Amino acid sequence: MPQFDITLAGEANLDMIFYGLPLELPVEQELLASGLCIMLGGSSANTAHNLARLGSSVGFISQAGDDAFHALCLRELQDAGVDVSRVVPPQANVGTGITVFLQHEAVRRAFTYPGSISKLRFSDLDLEYLASSRHFHLAALFLQDSLRPDAPKLLAAMQKAGLSTSLDTNDDPSDEWNEKILETLKYVDIFLPNEKEVCRIAREDDVERAAQKLAAKIPTVVVKRGDLGAFAVHHGKRYDAAPISISPVDAVGAGDSFNAGFLHAWTHGAELEQCLQTGNLCGAFSTTAQGGTRAFLDAEKREEFFAAHGKKSVMQIG
């Protein structure tokens, strides 16, 4: 029997989220924020944390930073129940990756120091550990400079070992969306982009055409659309899930939380429609608190949220 439901290899970094700053940021002037949140961040770590909080058994490999920040990240993952026994020891003078968000009223800015995020290598990975699972997930591909060239080899190895695979590339800071990503997608069973990402990768302006184009190459393409909900194209058939209507506190990590909900349901045998609904629920629930993981710390509130929106609790799936 597999040791885990899901394994991941990727970044565990620190998120610093500033609230209440003006949209225009003048230079040479001290600006005061009205709030600050410092916590675990990174698409891979957020997804791993929230999967574990939902009840999945999760194994996670990341590159440790050469500072005290990584210990803070690992503690949050361990408290959630994520296995971090294969974390790669730090490289000298390479600090933990940090992302600073400036959360404005309707938009946000993001600044990232890659640090340890970009240093995880294929040769660092315990492939037997990662393969001791039913599913493997990879995220933040364009930030993982050292791992990205070997992403096709990694995903192919997981498929060869009998796992299903998923990918969320997240944003490309260079905005180049290198076509080499298509080689990686050959070994992906579930692709989880948002609207911008699916269009940029498919080289299409229309999200529908973009999804259909990639669905000709990938068994399941799931497109996250925020307040428009989500849809999937699975072996040529389209599935839609309506959005959850709420007033968000903070959208940081909502896409990662969608991934956690979708993959939790998927690996526990749910139908695709329910996977989409669970993803929507988890993405929406994430926005009820600051950061990408804080909402998931309160299981009672999570259950109340799911019940209030008339959906089957993800804790009952499987």
C-alpha positions as CSV (number, residue, x, y, z in Angstrom):
1,M,0.0,0.0,0.0
2,P,1.3,3.5,-0.7
3,Q,2.6,5.5,2.2
4,F,0.9,8.7,1.2
5,D,-2.1,9.9,-0.7
6,I,-0.1,12.7,-2.3
7,T,3.5,13.7,-2.4
8,L,5.0,17.1,-3.5
9,A,8.4,18.5,-4.3
10,G,8.7,22.3,-4.2
11,E,9.0,25.5,-2.3
12,A,8.3,26.3,1.3
13,N,8.8,30.0,1.8
14,L,7.7,32.8,4.0
15,D,4.9,35.1,3.0
16,M,4.7,38.6,4.4
17,I,1.4,40.4,3.5
18,F,1.0,44.1,4.1
19,Y,-2.5,45.6,4.2
20,G,-3.8,49.1,3.9
21,L,-1.0,50.6,1.7
22,P,-2.0,53.2,-1.0
23,L,-2.1,52.0,-4.6
24,E,0.4,54.7,-5.6
25,L,3.7,54.2,-3.8
26,P,5.8,57.4,-3.8
27,V,9.5,57.1,-3.4
28,E,11.5,58.5,-0.5
29,Q,8.5,58.6,1.8
30,E,7.7,56.3,4.7
31,L,4.3,54.6,4.3
32,L,2.4,52.9,7.1
33,A,0.5,49.7,6.6
34,S,-2.7,49.0,8.5
35,G,-2.0,45.3,9.0
36,L,0.7,42.6,8.5
37,C,0.5,38.8,8.2
38,I,3.7,36.7,8.3
39,M,3.2,32.9,7.7
40,L,4.0,29.9,5.6
41,G,3.8,30.5,1.9
42,G,4.6,29.1,-1.5
43,S,2.2,27.3,-3.8
44,S,3.7,23.9,-3.0
45,A,3.7,24.4,0.8
46,N,0.2,25.9,0.8
47,T,-1.2,23.0,-1.1
48,A,0.6,20.4,1.0
49,H,-0.6,22.1,4.3
50,N,-4.2,22.4,3.2
51,L,-4.3,18.9,1.8
52,A,-3.2,17.6,5.2
53,R,-5.7,19.7,7.0
54,L,-8.4,18.2,4.8
55,G,-7.3,14.7,5.9
56,S,-5.0,13.6,3.1
57,S,-1.7,11.9,4.0
58,V,1.0,14.1,2.5
59,G,4.8,13.7,1.9
60,F,6.7,16.9,1.0
61,I,10.3,17.6,-0.1
62,S,11.7,21.1,-0.1
63,Q,15.1,22.8,0.0
64,A,15.8,24.2,3.4
65,G,17.1,27.8,3.7
66,D,20.2,28.7,5.7
67,D,18.4,30.8,8.3
68,A,15.7,30.5,11.0
69,F,12.8,31.2,8.7
70,H,12.7,27.7,7.2
71,A,12.2,26.2,10.7
72,L,9.0,28.4,11.0
73,C,7.7,27.1,7.7
74,L,8.5,23.5,8.6
75,R,6.7,23.8,12.0
76,E,3.5,25.0,10.3
77,L,3.7,22.0,7.9
78,Q,4.4,19.5,10.7
79,D,1.6,20.9,12.8
80,A,-0.8,20.2,9.9
81,G,0.5,16.6,9.7
82,V,2.7,16.9,6.6
83,D,5.7,14.6,6.6
84,V,8.9,16.6,6.0
85,S,11.4,14.0,6.8
86,R,13.1,14.3,3.4
87,V,13.7,18.0,3.5
88,V,17.1,18.8,1.8
89,P,19.7,20.4,4.1
90,P,20.5,24.1,3.5
91,Q,23.1,25.4,1.1
92,A,25.5,27.8,2.7
93,N,24.4,31.5,2.5
94,V,21.2,30.7,0.6
95,G,18.3,32.0,2.7
96,T,14.6,30.9,2.7
97,G,12.6,32.3,-0.1
98,I,10.4,35.2,0.9
99,T,7.4,36.7,-0.9
100,V,6.1,40.2,0.1
101,F,2.5,41.0,-0.9
102,L,1.1,44.5,-0.9
103,Q,-2.6,43.9,-0.7
104,H,-4.5,46.9,-2.0
105,E,-8.3,47.2,-2.1
106,A,-8.8,45.5,-5.5
107,V,-5.4,44.4,-6.6
108,R,-2.1,43.3,-5.1
109,R,1.6,43.5,-5.8
110,A,4.0,40.6,-5.2
111,F,7.8,40.7,-4.8
112,T,9.8,37.5,-4.3
113,Y,13.3,36.8,-3.2
114,P,13.8,33.3,-4.6
115,G,16.5,32.1,-2.3
116,S,16.1,28.4,-1.5
117,I,13.0,28.2,-3.8
118,S,15.3,28.2,-6.9
119,K,17.9,25.7,-5.5
120,L,16.0,22.4,-5.2
121,R,17.5,20.0,-7.7
122,F,16.3,16.7,-9.2
123,S,19.4,15.0,-7.8
124,D,18.3,16.1,-4.3
125,L,15.0,14.3,-4.5
126,D,14.3,10.9,-2.9
127,L,12.4,9.4,-5.8
128,E,11.4,6.3,-3.9
129,Y,9.9,8.4,-1.2
130,L,8.0,10.6,-3.7
131,A,6.7,7.4,-5.5
132,S,5.4,5.9,-2.3
133,S,2.1,7.7,-3.0
134,R,-1.0,7.6,-5.2
135,H,-0.5,11.0,-6.7
136,F,2.3,13.5,-7.2
137,H,1.8,17.3,-7.5
138,L,4.3,19.9,-8.8
139,A,3.8,23.7,-8.5
140,A,5.5,27.0,-8.9
141,L,7.5,25.7,-11.9
142,F,8.8,29.0,-13.1
143,L,10.3,29.8,-9.7
144,Q,12.1,26.5,-9.4
145,D,15.1,27.3,-11.7
146,S,17.2,24.3,-10.7
147,L,14.4,21.7,-10.8
148,R,12.5,23.0,-13.9
149,P,14.9,21.5,-16.6
150,D,14.3,18.1,-15.0
151,A,10.6,18.5,-14.5
152,P,9.7,16.2,-17.4
153,K,12.0,13.5,-16.1
154,L,10.5,13.8,-12.6
155,L,6.9,13.6,-13.7
156,A,7.7,10.8,-16.1
157,A,9.3,8.9,-13.2
158,M,6.2,9.3,-11.1
159,Q,4.0,8.1,-13.9
160,K,6.2,5.1,-14.5
161,A,5.9,4.3,-10.8
162,G,2.1,4.2,-11.2
163,L,1.2,7.6,-9.8
164,S,-1.1,10.1,-11.4
165,T,0.4,13.6,-11.7
166,S,-0.7,17.2,-11.6
167,L,0.9,20.6,-12.3
168,D,0.2,24.2,-11.4
169,T,2.9,26.3,-13.0
170,N,1.8,29.5,-11.3
171,D,3.0,32.8,-12.7
172,D,6.1,33.3,-14.8
173,P,8.0,36.3,-13.4
174,S,9.8,36.7,-16.8
175,D,6.5,36.7,-18.6
176,E,8.1,34.6,-21.3
177,W,6.1,31.4,-20.8
178,N,8.8,29.4,-22.6
179,E,7.5,26.8,-24.9
180,K,9.6,24.1,-23.3
181,I,6.7,23.9,-20.8
182,L,5.0,21.8,-23.4
183,E,7.5,19.0,-22.9
184,T,6.6,19.0,-19.2
185,L,2.9,18.9,-20.0
186,K,3.4,15.5,-21.8
187,Y,3.7,13.9,-18.3
188,V,0.8,15.7,-16.6
189,D,-2.6,14.0,-16.0
190,I,-4.2,17.1,-14.4
191,F,-3.2,20.7,-15.3
192,L,-4.5,23.4,-12.9
193,P,-3.9,26.9,-14.3
194,N,-5.8,30.1,-13.8
195,E,-7.2,32.0,-16.8
196,K,-4.1,34.0,-17.4
197,E,-1.8,31.0,-17.2
198,V,-3.8,28.8,-19.5
199,C,-4.0,31.5,-22.2
200,R,-0.3,32.4,-22.0
201,I,0.8,28.8,-22.2
202,A,-1.5,27.9,-25.0
203,R,-0.6,31.2,-26.9
204,E,-4.4,32.0,-27.1
205,D,-6.3,35.1,-26.1
206,D,-9.5,33.3,-25.4
207,V,-9.7,31.1,-22.3
208,E,-12.1,28.6,-23.9
209,R,-9.9,28.1,-27.0
210,A,-6.8,27.9,-24.7
211,A,-8.3,25.2,-22.5
212,Q,-9.5,23.1,-25.5
213,K,-6.1,23.4,-27.2
214,L,-4.3,22.1,-24.1
215,A,-7.0,19.5,-23.4
216,A,-5.9,17.9,-26.7
217,K,-2.6,17.1,-25.1
218,I,-3.5,16.6,-21.4
219,P,-6.2,14.2,-20.0
220,T,-7.7,16.8,-17.6
221,V,-7.4,20.6,-17.8
222,V,-8.9,22.5,-14.9
223,V,-9.2,26.3,-15.2
224,K,-9.6,28.4,-12.1
225,R,-11.6,31.6,-12.7
226,G,-11.9,33.2,-9.3
227,D,-15.3,34.8,-8.8
228,L,-16.5,33.0,-12.0
229,G,-15.9,29.6,-10.5
230,A,-14.0,26.9,-12.4
231,F,-14.4,24.5,-15.3
232,A,-12.6,21.4,-16.5
233,V,-12.1,19.7,-19.9
234,H,-11.7,15.9,-19.4
235,H,-11.2,13.7,-22.4
236,G,-13.0,16.3,-24.5
237,K,-16.0,16.7,-22.2
238,R,-16.6,20.0,-20.4
239,Y,-17.6,20.3,-16.7
240,D,-18.5,23.5,-14.9
241,A,-18.7,24.5,-11.2
242,A,-20.4,27.7,-10.1
243,P,-18.5,30.1,-7.8
244,I,-19.1,30.4,-4.1
245,S,-20.5,33.9,-3.3
246,I,-18.7,35.5,-0.4
247,S,-17.0,38.7,0.6
248,P,-13.2,37.8,0.6
249,V,-10.8,39.0,3.3
250,D,-7.7,38.0,1.4
251,A,-7.2,36.1,-1.9
252,V,-3.6,35.1,-1.3
253,G,-3.3,31.4,-1.8
254,A,-6.8,30.8,-3.0
255,G,-5.6,29.0,-6.1
256,D,-3.4,26.7,-4.0
257,S,-6.4,26.0,-1.7
258,F,-8.5,25.2,-4.8
259,N,-5.8,22.7,-5.8
260,A,-5.8,21.1,-2.4
261,G,-9.6,20.7,-2.4
262,F,-9.6,19.3,-5.9
263,L,-6.8,16.9,-5.4
264,H,-8.1,15.7,-2.0
265,A,-11.4,14.8,-3.7
266,W,-9.7,13.3,-6.8
267,T,-7.4,11.0,-4.8
268,H,-10.3,9.8,-2.7
269,G,-12.3,8.7,-5.7
270,A,-14.8,11.6,-6.2
271,E,-16.4,12.3,-9.5
272,L,-15.0,15.3,-11.5
273,E,-18.0,17.5,-10.7
274,Q,-17.4,17.0,-7.0
275,C,-13.7,17.6,-7.4
276,L,-14.5,21.0,-9.0
277,Q,-17.0,21.8,-6.3
278,T,-14.6,20.9,-3.5
279,G,-11.9,23.0,-5.1
280,N,-14.2,26.0,-5.3
281,L,-15.2,25.5,-1.7
282,C,-11.6,25.3,-0.5
283,G,-10.6,28.3,-2.6
284,A,-13.4,30.4,-1.3
285,F,-12.9,29.3,2.3
286,S,-9.2,30.3,2.0
287,T,-10.3,33.9,1.3
288,T,-12.1,34.1,4.7
289,A,-8.8,34.6,6.5
290,Q,-5.4,36.2,5.9
291,G,-2.8,34.2,3.9
292,G,-3.1,30.9,2.1
293,T,-3.3,28.5,5.1
294,R,-4.7,30.4,8.1
295,A,-8.4,29.6,7.4
296,F,-7.6,25.9,7.4
297,L,-6.4,25.9,11.0
298,D,-10.0,25.9,12.3
299,A,-11.7,22.7,11.3
300,E,-14.9,23.6,12.9
301,K,-15.3,26.8,10.9
302,R,-14.3,24.9,7.8
303,E,-17.1,22.4,8.3
304,E,-19.6,25.2,9.1
305,F,-18.5,27.0,5.9
306,F,-19.0,23.9,3.8
307,A,-22.4,23.1,5.4
308,A,-23.6,26.7,4.9
309,H,-23.0,26.4,1.2
310,G,-24.9,23.2,0.9
311,K,-22.1,21.0,-0.2
312,K,-20.9,17.6,1.0
313,S,-18.0,18.1,3.4
314,V,-14.6,17.2,1.9
315,M,-13.9,15.4,5.2
316,Q,-16.5,12.9,4.3
317,I,-15.1,12.2,0.8
318,G,-13.6,8.7,0.6
